[in-house]
Amino acid sequence: MTNASPRQNIHEYLAELEDIPGTRVFTAARARKGYWINQFAMSLMKAENRERFKEDERAYMDEWAISEEAKAALLARDYNALLDLGGNVYFLAKLFSTDGLPFAEAVSTMTDMSWPEYRQMMLDGGRSPEGNRSIKGGY
């Protein structure tokens, strides 16, 4: 993988990063796609909104222009689907917090590891880059 050349479209360059296993680069296109997911998540910064959400999650989400697919992913706490739909992990952290879930534990649900396994992997220095680099670039 190389840096974008002056002749290469930036969107084409960023699309090249999509083949890194388990990685979703938060691009402008993703930001536009997930705008309402992220606005909803940011609304949870206010205590009164968190309470309204906890009382009736679906009713609160219905106040936002969020797709049905995204609402289903929010209800299921399917964070990988939400990232694919344009959610930003730092905005989604407001949802983790609303659920009383520490950031690292929530992130562990996005892997094939249990929370204790994920925690230990991080304590041991993080995941190996082997098998977690660009597929087509052979990195």
Secondary structure, DSSP 8 states (H G I E B T S, - for coil): -----TTS-HHHHHHGGGGSTT-----HHHHHHTHHHHHHHHHTTSHHHHHHHHH-HHHHHTTS---HHHHHHHHHT-HHHHHHTT--HHHHHHHHHHTT--HHHHHHTTSSS-HHHHHHHHHTTS--STTSS-TTTT-
